[in-house]
Every structure is written in structure tokens, then in C-alpha cells.
Amino acid sequence: MFVDTEITEMPNRDAAIRPSPESLLEKLHENERAKLRVYIGAAAGVGKTYRMLEDAHQLKDQGIDVVIAVVETHGRVETEEQIKDLEIIPAAKIEYRGNTFDEMDLAAVIARKPAVAIVDELAHTNIEGAKNEKRYQDVKELLENGISVITAVNVQHIESLNDVVTTTTGVQVRETVPDSFFKNADEVIDVDISIDTLRTRLRQGKIYSVEKIEQALNNFFRKGNLATLRELALRHVAQQQSIQDTEYREREGLDHAVIPEKVMVCMASRGSAKKILRTGARIAGRFANEDWAAVYVETPDEELGRITPESHAALQENIKFAETLGAKVVCLKARNVADALLGYARHNGITHVIFGQSARTRWDIFWRGSVINRFLAEVRDAAVHVIPINKRDEE
């Protein structure tokens, strides 16, 4: 994986050192497996689409069969001009509720079978009637059919960062891509420009239409927001690099540079666990460890047939969400929740334990006890992280 954190003021074909199409070309020749390059940016307008189109032209110049499967220029003149003579696969027309929508024609791209396909807007949700619900699923299908892909996404669409982005910007991002998708990428590259340059481009109408500029400057594109998003993008790319390095050392039988950390998220069988699962994914990524566990305890009252339908549905949703984030889901069957979780943590050498703490009365804690208090009292070799959970988080 190649990590690029270079700051460029404007996309430029003569820009300084950056990951070149040659690096992707070398990977294409390594073996028959299709390759995946992902460009990540802090926000719209940093130049992700422009960079993909640059790659496409340079690959084409070297005789590589490359097509545009889908590209979103958003009316940006410099991006539209960059398409030039690249082959574009016509969009599929899908009828939905009396309207016609354009979507990437997955079947046509597979039938055309280029060596490389450019796929913009990775987090896009397809209209009902398309084969897959999400565009990242389309990308996975292209890869499975032997077509290498260059794609792009903004950092706020990465699932494990969803809570952080919402807290920082006040914007709830609905379209997300699971972290597990990025772990299969050959290259994850950060496209970065300075905050002042990005805001200047916004004022010049190069990102959004005139009527949206002032609102964007005073909300999502505030300097504080952009600074946080840039840091998140850099961290995510660095974490992906660390994971790749760890995997390489394991494949080659090399010693680990550091003792691996082991992360465990403790899920309940009721309510949403999304907030603590995202926290677990971030902590696991920080320590370059993709092998982390989401653990829940099935007590006799929660066995199939005895658990309430609402709790069962919530548990299944939590399990599915944990798997999309890359967690190993573990079910422990026991009468005592604290004993089961403590036993698992000790047996597996867990170094980070994550709990969600909802509002409970002091009397309830005194009468029923607290699993968290047990961990704090009895576990000396693990850091215990307690994440506040409110009613909104549990919905």
C-alpha cells in the first residue's frame, strides 16, 4: 500500500512526487488478481476525481485499457475538461417512482472488461432497482470479475468515523463504507490541499453552486471542521499502512515491531451498539490490529425462544454491523455476564476492553452490580474504556 500525504495547492499534471500510475501498473503485472486504489479526501473539492482522471490518462498513454465506469464532475469545469478522450461507459437508466435515474451500468462494465475502471463516489447509494444497494458493492463485483478499480471517497463516509464526524461537524452522514472494504485495497492515498486553498476554491464557485457557498462556509467548511477532517483522513491512511505492514511481517515470518494490542467490545443483547463498535474499530485501527472481537453473553433468559423479539432483532443488527466493521463476533453462553467476559478477556490476553455506559440509578448498580466495576477491580493488564450511551445512541 502506498501512503501519500503530500499537500498540493491545486491539482496539476506537473505536480511534485506523488503515487504514479506506474506504481499501479507494477501492481497490475504482479499477478492476475485485480487491484484496488482508493483516494481519500477531507472534503469535496480537494481534487480526488481530478487525480483519478490523471491516472486514467497516464495509464492510457502506456497502453493500458482503461474506462470511466462512472464519474461525477458536479459541474466543475477543470474536472470536466480532464475527461478529454477517455472512454465512458454509458449510464444505465433506471425507472423509479415515475422518474428516470442514471446509475453506473455494472453489467456493461463487466461485459466490456477493461483492465482498469474509474469509479467515482464510492459511498453512493444506488437507486432501487439496481443490482446492488451500494456502489462499493459494485466495486467489489468488478474486482471479482478481474477488473482493477481506481475509486474515491471522502473521509466522513468511513463507517468507524461516523460518530466522530457527526460530533465534530454537526452533520449526520447517512452514506457510509465499511472499514473492511479498505483493508482489501492495494493502495489508499490521501489527497490533501490546505484549508485556506479549499475555502478559496469554495468561494470561487469551484465546488458548489453560488447559492450554497455561504451556507457551506459557515457550516461544514468551517476551518475547525476541515482541520479535524484532514487529521482523520491522514490517520486513516496511516492506519491502513500499519495494517498492511503488520500483514506483510506475518506473511514473511518476521518479528512484530511491537507487542500486538487486542481489543474487545462488550455488546449487550438489547439496544444499538453502533457507537461502541465504531469506537472499537477506531482503537483497533490505531494499533494496526484488524483482529478485534465484539463479544456478547447469552444468558438463559436470552436463549432463542426466550429472548424478546425486539432484543433479538437489535442483537442481530449489532452482529451484522460489527461484521461490517471487521470484528470477529463471539457469543459466550453463561449465567453470569461479568464472569464470562472476564474469563474471555483473561484467556485471550485482551489489552483494551470497551463498554457502553447507559444511565442507571445508584440503587440499580448496587442491587444488580456492575460489569464495568468488576473489570476495574479485577483486571490489571487491560485498559477499560467506558463510552457514554444516551437514548439517541440506543435507538
MIKE-651031 format. One record per residue (C-alpha): residue number from 1; x, y, z. Coordinates in steps of 0.02 Angstrom, whole numbers, plus 50000, padded with zeros to 5 digits. Example, Ala and Ser with C-alpha at 12.3 -4.5 7.8 and 13.67 -1.06 7.14 Angstrom:
<nodes>
nr / xx / yy / zz
1 / 50615 / 49775 / 50390
2 / 50684 / 49947 / 50357
</nodes>
This chain:
<nodes>
nr / xx / yy / zz
1 / 50000 / 50000 / 50000
2 / 50061 / 50175 / 49959
3 / 50027 / 50318 / 50078
4 / 50029 / 50493 / 50004
5 / 50010 / 50640 / 50123
6 / 50082 / 50771 / 50007
7 / 49997 / 50942 / 50010
8 / 49967 / 51017 / 49838
9 / 49886 / 51186 / 49816
10 / 49800 / 51139 / 49653
11 / 49784 / 50978 / 49555
12 / 49922 / 50987 / 49424
13 / 49985 / 50861 / 49299
14 / 50161 / 50925 / 49329
15 / 50146 / 50916 / 49519
16 / 50287 / 50852 / 49626
17 / 50312 / 50673 / 49681
18 / 50152 / 50575 / 49706
19 / 50099 / 50394 / 49686
20 / 50110 / 50371 / 49500
21 / 50009 / 50265 / 49379
22 / 50171 / 50167 / 49358
23 / 50152 / 50103 / 49537
24 / 49979 / 50038 / 49494
25 / 50047 / 49970 / 49329
26 / 50179 / 49872 / 49425
27 / 50043 / 49800 / 49538
28 / 49939 / 49752 / 49386
29 / 50085 / 49648 / 49324
30 / 50121 / 49565 / 49492
31 / 49988 / 49432 / 49473
32 / 49817 / 49404 / 49397
33 / 49718 / 49475 / 49543
34 / 49629 / 49639 / 49508
35 / 49696 / 49789 / 49605
36 / 49608 / 49924 / 49704
37 / 49670 / 50103 / 49727
38 / 49567 / 50218 / 49841
39 / 49588 / 50406 / 49850
40 / 49529 / 50482 / 50015
41 / 49498 / 50666 / 50047
42 / 49443 / 50775 / 50192
43 / 49300 / 50855 / 50094
44 / 49228 / 50887 / 49922
45 / 49339 / 50991 / 49809
46 / 49512 / 50929 / 49864
47 / 49545 / 50851 / 49693
48 / 49505 / 50665 / 49710
49 / 49410 / 50649 / 49546
50 / 49541 / 50753 / 49455
51 / 49678 / 50637 / 49519
52 / 49584 / 50482 / 49460
53 / 49565 / 50556 / 49287
54 / 49751 / 50599 / 49284
55 / 49788 / 50418 / 49324
56 / 49671 / 50361 / 49185
57 / 49758 / 50469 / 49054
58 / 49931 / 50412 / 49104
59 / 49880 / 50229 / 49106
60 / 49802 / 50250 / 48935
61 / 49962 / 50331 / 48871
62 / 50053 / 50172 / 48925
63 / 49936 / 50060 / 48828
64 / 49825 / 50005 / 48973
65 / 49641 / 49979 / 48932
66 / 49552 / 50100 / 49049
67 / 49372 / 50162 / 49051
68 / 49266 / 50279 / 49155
69 / 49130 / 50174 / 49235
70 / 49056 / 50325 / 49324
71 / 49121 / 50499 / 49360
72 / 49035 / 50644 / 49450
73 / 49105 / 50813 / 49394
74 / 48973 / 50914 / 49489
75 / 48988 / 51045 / 49352
76 / 49171 / 51083 / 49394
77 / 49248 / 51147 / 49233
78 / 49427 / 51090 / 49266
79 / 49365 / 50914 / 49308
80 / 49255 / 50905 / 49152
81 / 49400 / 50961 / 49044
82 / 49508 / 50824 / 49117
83 / 49396 / 50687 / 49044
84 / 49453 / 50730 / 48867
85 / 49458 / 50574 / 48758
86 / 49435 / 50443 / 48893
87 / 49307 / 50308 / 48853
88 / 49149 / 50323 / 48958
89 / 49031 / 50177 / 48984
90 / 48854 / 50249 / 48963
91 / 48749 / 50252 / 49121
92 / 48607 / 50131 / 49149
93 / 48434 / 50212 / 49151
94 / 48329 / 50153 / 49298
95 / 48145 / 50198 / 49320
96 / 48091 / 50233 / 49499
97 / 47925 / 50309 / 49555
98 / 47893 / 50391 / 49388
99 / 48068 / 50464 / 49368
100 / 48222 / 50406 / 49273
101 / 48390 / 50397 / 49361
102 / 48566 / 50368 / 49296
103 / 48670 / 50235 / 49382
104 / 48834 / 50150 / 49340
105 / 48798 / 50010 / 49216
106 / 48883 / 49869 / 49310
107 / 48838 / 49736 / 49183
108 / 48904 / 49841 / 49038
109 / 49070 / 49873 / 49125
110 / 49092 / 49688 / 49162
111 / 49047 / 49644 / 48982
112 / 49171 / 49774 / 48917
113 / 49303 / 49701 / 49036
114 / 49435 / 49838 / 49035
115 / 49596 / 49818 / 49132
116 / 49553 / 49968 / 49242
117 / 49389 / 50056 / 49282
118 / 49369 / 50230 / 49359
119 / 49227 / 50229 / 49487
120 / 49186 / 50393 / 49572
121 / 49081 / 50424 / 49730
122 / 49119 / 50259 / 49818
123 / 48991 / 50290 / 49959
124 / 48847 / 50318 / 49838
125 / 48682 / 50227 / 49871
126 / 48610 / 50154 / 49711
127 / 48430 / 50187 / 49665
128 / 48307 / 50047 / 49699
129 / 48309 / 49929 / 49551
130 / 48499 / 49924 / 49533
131 / 48582 / 49755 / 49562
132 / 48673 / 49810 / 49720
133 / 48617 / 49929 / 49856
134 / 48786 / 50018 / 49870
135 / 48918 / 50070 / 49745
136 / 49059 / 49995 / 49848
137 / 48971 / 49828 / 49819
138 / 48978 / 49863 / 49632
139 / 49165 / 49893 / 49650
140 / 49188 / 49727 / 49740
141 / 49097 / 49641 / 49597
142 / 49210 / 49724 / 49469
143 / 49363 / 49663 / 49565
144 / 49291 / 49487 / 49573
145 / 49275 / 49493 / 49384
146 / 49458 / 49535 / 49362
147 / 49438 / 49723 / 49333
148 / 49554 / 49837 / 49431
149 / 49472 / 49991 / 49505
150 / 49525 / 50168 / 49548
151 / 49396 / 50250 / 49661
152 / 49373 / 50395 / 49781
153 / 49282 / 50438 / 49942
154 / 49278 / 50575 / 50075
155 / 49335 / 50527 / 50250
156 / 49165 / 50566 / 50328
157 / 49093 / 50415 / 50237
158 / 49205 / 50289 / 50326
159 / 49092 / 50192 / 50444
160 / 49201 / 50188 / 50600
161 / 49223 / 50378 / 50592
162 / 49037 / 50415 / 50577
163 / 49012 / 50465 / 50760
164 / 49168 / 50574 / 50764
165 / 49115 / 50667 / 50606
166 / 48939 / 50695 / 50673
167 / 49005 / 50762 / 50839
168 / 49133 / 50874 / 50753
169 / 49031 / 50945 / 50610
170 / 48852 / 50925 / 50671
171 / 48812 / 50837 / 50507
172 / 48742 / 50660 / 50512
173 / 48817 / 50566 / 50364
174 / 48698 / 50430 / 50305
175 / 48800 / 50350 / 50166
176 / 48948 / 50251 / 50234
177 / 49075 / 50123 / 50175
178 / 49125 / 49982 / 50296
179 / 49305 / 49985 / 50358
180 / 49329 / 49807 / 50296
181 / 49320 / 49871 / 50116
182 / 49480 / 49973 / 50138
183 / 49576 / 49827 / 50210
184 / 49569 / 49744 / 50040
185 / 49641 / 49895 / 49949
186 / 49813 / 49886 / 49871
187 / 49837 / 50074 / 49890
188 / 49748 / 50202 / 49999
189 / 49804 / 50379 / 49957
190 / 49764 / 50542 / 50045
191 / 49727 / 50689 / 49929
192 / 49760 / 50847 / 50029
193 / 49759 / 51034 / 49999
194 / 49772 / 51173 / 50127
195 / 49616 / 51232 / 50218
196 / 49633 / 51410 / 50150
197 / 49651 / 51346 / 49972
198 / 49498 / 51236 / 49989
199 / 49392 / 51378 / 50060
200 / 49454 / 51492 / 49920
201 / 49400 / 51364 / 49791
202 / 49231 / 51358 / 49876
203 / 49212 / 51549 / 49869
204 / 49259 / 51546 / 49684
205 / 49114 / 51429 / 49648
206 / 49229 / 51283 / 49602
207 / 49148 / 51162 / 49725
208 / 48964 / 51209 / 49748
209 / 48842 / 51322 / 49657
210 / 48834 / 51505 / 49710
211 / 48678 / 51488 / 49818
212 / 48761 / 51354 / 49927
213 / 48929 / 51439 / 49956
214 / 48890 / 51546 / 50109
215 / 48799 / 51406 / 50198
216 / 48943 / 51285 / 50166
217 / 49074 / 51410 / 50228
218 / 48977 / 51437 / 50390
219 / 48941 / 51254 / 50421
220 / 49032 / 51101 / 50354
221 / 49177 / 51202 / 50280
222 / 49220 / 51295 / 50440
223 / 49407 / 51296 / 50472
224 / 49392 / 51193 / 50631
225 / 49290 / 51059 / 50543
226 / 49411 / 51049 / 50397
227 / 49561 / 51036 / 50513
228 / 49481 / 50888 / 50603
229 / 49430 / 50803 / 50440
230 / 49606 / 50823 / 50370
231 / 49678 / 50743 / 50526
232 / 49553 / 50599 / 50516
233 / 49599 / 50568 / 50334
234 / 49785 / 50566 / 50372
235 / 49761 / 50450 / 50521
236 / 49652 / 50329 / 50423
237 / 49778 / 50315 / 50283
238 / 49920 / 50291 / 50408
239 / 49821 / 50155 / 50498
240 / 49791 / 50063 / 50335
241 / 49979 / 50070 / 50303
242 / 50014 / 49998 / 50476
243 / 49892 / 49856 / 50448
244 / 49975 / 49816 / 50281
245 / 50146 / 49819 / 50364
246 / 50086 / 49701 / 50501
247 / 50012 / 49580 / 50374
248 / 50174 / 49584 / 50274
249 / 50278 / 49542 / 50428
250 / 50161 / 49397 / 50468
251 / 50170 / 49329 / 50290
252 / 50359 / 49340 / 50289
253 / 50378 / 49266 / 50463
254 / 50460 / 49424 / 50530
255 / 50452 / 49476 / 50712
256 / 50321 / 49605 / 50756
257 / 50392 / 49777 / 50787
258 / 50284 / 49792 / 50944
259 / 50180 / 49677 / 51052
260 / 50007 / 49672 / 50968
261 / 49862 / 49751 / 51061
262 / 49700 / 49652 / 51075
263 / 49534 / 49744 / 51076
264 / 49367 / 49680 / 51142
265 / 49199 / 49769 / 51129
266 / 49066 / 49709 / 51252
267 / 48893 / 49710 / 51172
268 / 48727 / 49693 / 51261
269 / 48583 / 49596 / 51186
270 / 48472 / 49750 / 51183
271 / 48486 / 49922 / 51108
272 / 48605 / 49982 / 50974
273 / 48792 / 49952 / 50998
274 / 48846 / 50055 / 50848
275 / 48932 / 50191 / 50949
276 / 49043 / 50073 / 51049
277 / 49077 / 49964 / 50896
278 / 49139 / 50116 / 50799
279 / 49249 / 50159 / 50948
280 / 49318 / 49982 / 50949
281 / 49356 / 49990 / 50764
282 / 49450 / 50154 / 50786
283 / 49552 / 50089 / 50933
284 / 49593 / 49928 / 50841
285 / 49645 / 50028 / 50688
286 / 49754 / 50143 / 50794
287 / 49855 / 49992 / 50850
288 / 49862 / 49919 / 50674
289 / 49762 / 49769 / 50731
290 / 49619 / 49712 / 50623
291 / 49589 / 49557 / 50731
292 / 49470 / 49627 / 50862
293 / 49318 / 49550 / 50944
294 / 49139 / 49602 / 50976
295 / 49081 / 49493 / 51121
296 / 48908 / 49465 / 51194
297 / 48846 / 49347 / 51328
298 / 48690 / 49242 / 51301
299 / 48611 / 49208 / 51470
300 / 48473 / 49077 / 51493
301 / 48343 / 49217 / 51481
302 / 48414 / 49268 / 51312
303 / 48414 / 49099 / 51227
304 / 48320 / 49083 / 51063
305 / 48137 / 49062 / 51105
306 / 48152 / 49158 / 51268
307 / 48231 / 49321 / 51211
308 / 48106 / 49455 / 51162
309 / 48083 / 49488 / 50975
310 / 48142 / 49668 / 50998
311 / 48302 / 49616 / 51087
312 / 48335 / 49478 / 50961
313 / 48315 / 49599 / 50815
314 / 48431 / 49726 / 50899
315 / 48562 / 49592 / 50933
316 / 48560 / 49531 / 50753
317 / 48579 / 49709 / 50691
318 / 48728 / 49736 / 50808
319 / 48809 / 49574 / 50748
320 / 48790 / 49623 / 50566
321 / 48859 / 49797 / 50600
322 / 49008 / 49726 / 50696
323 / 49050 / 49612 / 50550
324 / 49044 / 49756 / 50425
325 / 49174 / 49846 / 50533
326 / 49286 / 49693 / 50528
327 / 49257 / 49623 / 50702
328 / 49257 / 49440 / 50750
329 / 49089 / 49412 / 50836
330 / 49096 / 49298 / 50988
331 / 48946 / 49228 / 51083
332 / 48978 / 49167 / 51260
333 / 48842 / 49062 / 51343
334 / 48839 / 49088 / 51531
335 / 48729 / 49132 / 51679
336 / 48843 / 49269 / 51743
337 / 48888 / 49404 / 51616
338 / 49036 / 49476 / 51713
339 / 49116 / 49306 / 51743
340 / 49102 / 49260 / 51559
341 / 49176 / 49423 / 51496
342 / 49316 / 49422 / 51624
343 / 49359 / 49243 / 51577
344 / 49365 / 49283 / 51392
345 / 49474 / 49437 / 51419
346 / 49600 / 49342 / 51525
347 / 49607 / 49188 / 51414
348 / 49634 / 49291 / 51256
349 / 49756 / 49419 / 51325
350 / 49641 / 49566 / 51292
351 / 49726 / 49735 / 51317
352 / 49581 / 49853 / 51280
353 / 49402 / 49824 / 51340
354 / 49262 / 49939 / 51281
355 / 49094 / 49957 / 51368
356 / 48943 / 50067 / 51339
357 / 48876 / 50151 / 51496
358 / 48692 / 50199 / 51494
359 / 48609 / 50298 / 51633
360 / 48575 / 50185 / 51783
361 / 48522 / 50231 / 51959
362 / 48643 / 50205 / 52102
363 / 48518 / 50083 / 52179
364 / 48512 / 49980 / 52018
365 / 48703 / 49969 / 52015
366 / 48708 / 49922 / 52200
367 / 48572 / 49789 / 52183
368 / 48622 / 49710 / 52016
369 / 48807 / 49750 / 52017
370 / 48909 / 49824 / 51875
371 / 49011 / 49726 / 51748
372 / 49118 / 49881 / 51723
373 / 49157 / 49893 / 51908
374 / 49208 / 49709 / 51908
375 / 49331 / 49741 / 51766
376 / 49402 / 49895 / 51850
377 / 49426 / 49799 / 52013
378 / 49493 / 49634 / 51944
379 / 49583 / 49669 / 51779
380 / 49757 / 49743 / 51790
381 / 49825 / 49708 / 51616
382 / 49693 / 49794 / 51510
383 / 49635 / 49972 / 51481
384 / 49448 / 49990 / 51512
385 / 49359 / 50116 / 51400
386 / 49184 / 50171 / 51453
387 / 49083 / 50257 / 51317
388 / 48932 / 50360 / 51373
389 / 48772 / 50300 / 51289
390 / 48616 / 50406 / 51284
391 / 48440 / 50367 / 51224
392 / 48477 / 50428 / 51049
393 / 48627 / 50312 / 51033
394 / 48520 / 50162 / 51083
395 / 48385 / 50194 / 50953
</nodes>
